[in-house]
Amino acid sequence: MSQAPWKKYLCSTCGTVYDEAEGDADSGIAPGTRFEDLPEDWICPVCGTAKAGFEPYA
């Protein structure tokens, strides 16, 4: 069974990209953490926008 490819998500406020393959080391999020598995209180590490403010990014 193959794993789905890593996805990226774009902050609609500042343009920061959350890359599932890279995670968010500054927030203690390990590489390989899927966006849907981020805590609900996770925020953009640059501008503080809530997780809901991110959109899928090609």
Summary of the structure (lengths in Angstrom):
residues: 58
radius of gyration: 10.9
end to end distance: 23.8
largest distance: 37.5
contacts: 123
relative contact order: 0.32
helix: 16%
strand: 26%
